[in-house]
Amino acid sequence: MSNQISSVIISTGSYLPKNIIKNDEFLEFRFFEKTGEFINRANSEIISKFQDITEIEERLYADGDHLASDLGYFAAQDALESNNIDPETLDYIIVAHNFGDIPLGTTRANVLPTLASRIKHKLGIVNPDCVAYDLPFGCPGWLQGMIQADYFIRSGDAKRIMVIGTETLSRVTDPHDRDSMIFADGAAATILEGAIGTEAGILSHKTQTHTFKEANYLYTEKTSNPDFDSEELYIKMDGRKIYEYALINVPLVIKTAIEKAGVDLKDVKKVLVHQANGKMDEAILKRLFKLYKVTDIPENIMPMTIAKLGNSSVATIPTLLDLIMKGNMEGHQINKGDIVVIASVGAGMNINAMVYQF
């Protein structure tokens, strides 16, 4: 076994909001194109097409009195309690998010102090050597936090790090934009620890940022409804361009990470992809296997939660991981020695991928 330091996941946790929002709840909405043109089709038809493309049947929204930092705190508590970890032993708390704490009824974000500082305070951590900071990196933020944690641990600068992904996207969705049905709320946390003499841990990772033509595929803008007078800014996206961009670039970044890890695609037991769009994730998986000239994709290799949980941005992958690790994803489990690929894509445009051995 190697004497090098490896970054090993020692605990996971998550928080799933209790408010289930089904697709039928959008039947009375008035949807507009981003150009301001009213979409003159029955909402039942719009929603049916939306579900066919995204596979989303319902999503979760946070309670009105809960902020993103609250959800992150709940997930952090779960991760600490799941393996009886003393929070005072954490060297870093890295919190990935995109919109900060947003009170219900506005889209205006509050990021001072940072969400990481707020969560550390809520956890009651006294240790000043526990460094807390935020990481805004689009949907790949949690995974990028894991990558940064890996660098800290392998350098010997840190022994134990918590990485949290938390978001309340329901607070920044335009009710007149059909794309808003994609977004959801949630949080999840992962704790990494340095270990020597183990084959487990992070094997490799790769990150890219594409901005030459792609920077503004996700952005904030006023409501699509030209009759609605408001200065509030909402999350917007060019779905078609994101789909095409992801399909071309995400498989290539995953392949690079797999090659850096010195493993083969056939060794990969699970592929955990950011839950952005059901059809897009399936297309990414097919394109990845096509790069290896493999036509038979193993059954159940890519677990999905988007149908019931929606897209909670930075929280989708760590939530998925926590559900699997705790036996709450029917038909899916991860065993000792399994190699797992994790990948995400999002605003920026940012892509990252990681290869991990359990």
C-alpha positions in Angstrom: 0.0 0.0 0.0 1.1 3.6 -0.6 2.4 5.8 2.1 0.9 8.8 0.4 -2.1 10.7 2.0 -5.5 9.9 0.6 -8.7 11.9 1.0 -11.3 9.4 2.3 -15.0 10.0 2.8 -15.8 9.1 6.5 -19.3 10.4 6.7 -22.2 11.9 4.8 -25.4 13.7 5.6 -28.3 15.4 3.9 -31.5 17.4 4.5 -34.5 17.0 2.4 -37.2 19.7 2.8 -40.7 18.4 3.6 -42.7 20.4 1.1 -43.5 18.3 -2.0 -44.4 20.4 -5.0 -46.0 18.3 -7.7 -46.2 19.3 -11.4 -50.0 19.8 -11.1 -49.3 22.8 -8.9 -48.1 24.7 -12.0 -51.3 24.3 -14.0 -52.6 27.7 -13.1 -49.4 29.6 -13.9 -49.0 31.9 -16.9 -45.8 31.1 -18.9 -44.0 33.4 -21.2 -41.0 33.0 -23.5 -37.9 34.8 -22.4 -38.6 37.4 -25.1 -41.9 38.3 -23.3 -44.2 36.5 -25.7 -47.0 34.6 -24.0 -46.9 30.8 -24.6 -50.4 30.2 -26.0 -50.6 26.5 -25.2 -52.4 24.6 -22.5 -50.4 24.3 -19.3 -51.1 20.6 -19.2 -49.3 20.3 -22.5 -46.4 22.4 -21.4 -46.0 20.5 -18.2 -46.3 17.1 -19.9 -43.6 18.0 -22.4 -41.5 19.3 -19.5 -41.8 16.0 -17.6 -40.9 14.0 -20.7 -37.7 16.0 -21.2 -36.5 16.4 -17.6 -38.2 13.3 -16.0 -39.2 15.6 -13.0 -42.6 14.7 -11.4 -42.2 16.7 -8.3 -39.6 18.7 -6.3 -38.9 19.8 -2.7 -39.2 23.4 -1.4 -37.8 24.6 1.9 -40.1 25.8 4.7 -40.7 29.6 4.6 -38.6 30.2 7.7 -35.6 28.2 6.5 -32.6 29.8 4.7 -29.9 28.0 2.7 -27.6 28.2 5.7 -30.3 26.5 7.8 -30.5 23.6 5.4 -26.7 23.4 5.3 -26.6 23.3 9.0 -29.2 20.5 9.2 -27.1 18.5 6.6 -23.9 19.2 8.6 -25.5 18.0 11.8 -26.6 14.8 10.0 -23.1 14.1 8.7 -21.5 14.7 12.1 -24.0 12.5 13.9 -23.9 9.8 11.3 -20.3 8.8 12.4 -20.2 10.5 15.8 -17.7 13.1 14.7 -16.6 16.0 17.0 -17.2 19.2 15.0 -14.2 20.8 16.8 -12.0 18.5 14.9 -12.9 20.0 11.5 -10.1 22.0 9.9 -12.2 23.4 7.1 -15.9 23.9 6.4 -16.4 24.6 2.7 -19.9 25.6 1.7 -20.9 25.6 -2.0 -24.0 27.7 -3.0 -24.9 30.2 -5.7 -27.5 32.6 -4.2 -26.7 32.9 -0.5 -29.5 33.2 2.1 -32.7 34.5 0.5 -35.7 35.2 2.7 -39.1 34.1 1.4 -40.7 36.8 -0.7 -37.6 38.3 -2.3 -34.8 37.3 -4.5 -32.3 39.5 -2.8 -29.4 37.5 -1.4 -27.6 37.9 2.0 -24.0 36.6 2.0 -22.5 38.6 4.8 -21.3 36.9 6.9 -20.6 33.9 4.6 -22.9 30.9 4.8 -19.9 28.9 6.0 -19.4 31.2 8.9 -23.1 31.1 9.7 -23.1 27.3 9.7 -19.9 27.1 11.8 -21.6 29.4 14.3 -24.8 27.3 14.3 -22.7 24.2 15.0 -21.2 26.0 18.0 -17.6 25.4 16.9 -15.1 27.4 19.0 -11.9 26.3 17.3 -10.5 29.3 15.3 -8.4 26.9 13.2 -11.6 25.6 11.7 -11.6 27.8 8.5 -15.0 28.4 7.0 -15.5 29.8 3.5 -18.0 29.9 0.7 -17.5 28.5 -2.8 -19.8 29.9 -5.6 -19.0 27.8 -8.6 -22.4 27.0 -10.2 -23.9 23.5 -9.8 -20.4 21.9 -9.7 -19.7 23.8 -6.5 -19.9 20.9 -4.0 -17.7 18.7 -6.2 -15.2 21.6 -6.6 -15.2 21.9 -2.8 -14.3 18.2 -2.6 -11.4 18.8 -5.0 -10.1 21.8 -3.0 -10.4 19.7 0.2 -8.4 17.0 -1.5 -5.6 19.5 -2.1 -5.6 20.7 1.5 -5.6 17.1 2.9 -2.9 15.8 0.5 -0.7 18.8 1.3 -0.8 17.9 4.9 -2.4 21.3 5.8 -5.6 19.7 6.9 -6.7 16.4 8.4 -10.5 16.6 8.3 -12.8 18.7 6.1 -16.5 19.1 5.7 -17.9 20.1 2.3 -21.5 21.2 2.1 -23.8 22.0 -0.8 -26.9 24.0 0.0 -29.4 25.9 -2.0 -32.9 27.4 -2.0 -33.5 27.8 -5.7 -37.2 28.1 -5.2 -36.6 31.6 -4.0 -35.0 32.8 -7.3 -37.4 31.1 -9.8 -39.5 33.2 -12.1 -43.1 31.9 -11.9 -43.7 33.0 -15.5 -40.7 30.9 -16.8 -41.4 27.2 -17.5 -37.7 26.4 -16.8 -38.4 27.3 -13.2 -40.2 24.0 -12.7 -36.7 22.3 -12.8 -35.4 23.9 -9.6 -35.6 22.7 -6.0 -34.2 23.2 -2.6 -32.0 20.9 -0.5 -28.6 20.4 1.2 -26.1 17.7 1.8 -22.7 17.4 3.5 -19.6 15.1 3.2 -16.7 14.8 5.6 -13.3 13.9 4.2 -10.3 12.7 6.3 -6.7 12.1 5.4 -5.6 8.5 5.6 -2.3 6.7 4.9 -1.9 3.1 3.7 -5.3 2.7 2.1 -6.5 2.1 -1.4 -9.7 4.0 -0.7 -10.1 7.7 -1.4 -10.0 10.3 -4.2 -8.0 8.9 -7.1 -8.2 11.8 -9.5 -10.2 14.8 -10.7 -10.4 17.2 -13.5 -12.1 20.7 -13.8 -12.7 23.0 -16.8 -14.2 26.5 -17.2 -15.6 27.4 -20.6 -16.3 31.1 -21.1 -15.3 32.1 -24.6 -18.9 31.5 -26.0 -20.5 29.8 -23.0 -20.3 32.2 -20.1 -23.9 33.4 -20.2 -25.8 30.2 -20.7 -27.0 30.6 -17.1 -27.7 34.1 -15.9 -30.1 36.3 -13.8 -32.7 38.5 -15.4 -36.1 40.1 -14.7 -39.3 38.2 -15.0 -40.3 37.0 -18.5 -43.8 38.5 -17.9 -43.7 42.0 -19.6 -46.9 43.0 -17.6 -45.2 42.3 -14.2 -43.4 45.4 -12.9 -40.6 44.2 -10.6 -36.9 44.8 -10.1 -36.3 41.3 -8.8 -33.8 39.2 -10.6 -34.5 35.5 -11.3 -32.4 32.5 -12.5 -32.6 32.0 -16.2 -31.0 29.6 -18.7 -30.6 28.8 -22.3 -31.6 25.1 -22.0 -30.8 24.0 -25.5 -27.3 25.5 -25.5 -26.6 24.0 -22.0 -27.8 20.6 -23.2 -25.5 20.7 -26.3 -22.6 22.0 -24.3 -22.9 19.3 -21.6 -23.3 16.5 -24.1 -20.1 17.5 -25.9 -17.9 18.4 -22.9 -18.9 16.5 -19.8 -18.1 13.0 -21.2 -14.6 14.2 -22.2 -13.8 15.6 -18.8 -15.0 12.3 -17.2 -12.8 10.4 -19.5 -9.8 12.5 -18.6 -10.4 11.9 -14.9 -10.7 8.2 -15.5 -7.5 8.1 -17.4 -5.7 10.2 -14.7 -6.9 7.6 -12.1 -5.3 4.8 -14.2 -8.5 2.8 -14.2 -10.7 1.6 -17.0 -14.4 2.4 -17.7 -15.3 -1.3 -17.0 -14.0 -0.8 -13.5 -16.5 1.9 -12.7 -19.5 0.6 -10.6 -21.5 3.8 -10.4 -21.7 7.2 -12.2 -23.1 9.9 -10.0 -24.1 12.9 -12.2 -25.5 16.2 -11.2 -29.3 15.9 -11.3 -29.9 18.6 -13.9 -32.2 17.0 -16.4 -33.0 13.4 -16.7 -32.7 13.1 -20.5 -29.5 15.1 -20.5 -27.9 12.9 -17.9 -28.8 9.8 -19.8 -27.4 11.3 -23.0 -24.1 12.2 -21.2 -23.8 8.6 -20.0 -24.4 7.2 -23.5 -21.8 9.6 -24.9 -19.3 8.6 -22.3 -19.6 4.9 -23.1 -19.5 5.8 -26.8 -16.0 7.4 -26.3 -14.8 4.0 -25.2 -16.7 2.3 -28.1 -18.9 0.4 -25.6 -22.5 -0.1 -26.6 -23.8 -2.2 -23.6 -24.2 0.1 -20.6 -24.4 -1.8 -17.3 -27.9 -1.7 -15.7 -28.3 0.6 -12.7 -24.9 2.2 -13.1 -26.4 5.7 -12.9 -28.8 6.2 -10.0 -31.2 9.2 -10.4 -33.2 11.3 -7.9 -34.4 14.1 -10.1 -37.9 12.7 -10.7 -38.8 13.2 -7.0 -36.3 15.7 -5.7 -35.8 18.1 -8.7 -32.6 20.0 -9.4 -31.2 21.5 -6.1 -27.9 22.6 -7.8 -24.9 22.0 -5.5 -26.9 19.6 -3.3 -27.9 17.0 -5.9 -24.8 14.9 -5.9 -24.0 14.8 -2.2 -27.7 14.1 -1.5 -27.6 11.2 -3.9 -24.4 9.9 -2.3 -25.9 10.1 1.2 -29.0 8.3 0.1 -27.0 5.5 -1.4 -24.6 5.2 1.5 -27.4 5.0 4.0 -29.4 2.4 2.0 -32.2 4.7 1.0 -31.8 4.3 -2.8 -33.7 1.1 -3.7 -31.6 -1.0 -6.1 -28.4 0.9 -5.5 -25.5 0.2 -3.1 -21.8 1.0 -3.0 -19.5 -1.7 -1.7 -15.9 -1.7 -0.4 -13.5 -1.4 -3.3 -16.1 0.0 -5.7 -14.9 2.8 -8.0 -17.3 5.6 -8.5 -17.3 8.5 -11.0 -18.8 11.8 -9.9 -19.4 14.6 -12.4 -21.2 17.9 -12.6 -21.9 20.8 -15.0 -23.2 24.3 -14.4 -23.1 28.1 -14.5 -19.8 29.6 -15.6 -19.8 27.3 -17.6 -18.0 25.0 -15.3 -17.4 21.2 -15.5 -15.7 18.8 -13.1 -15.3 15.1 -12.6 -13.8 12.9 -9.9 -12.9 9.3 -9.5 -13.3 7.8 -6.1 -12.6 4.4 -4.6 -14.6 3.2 -1.6 
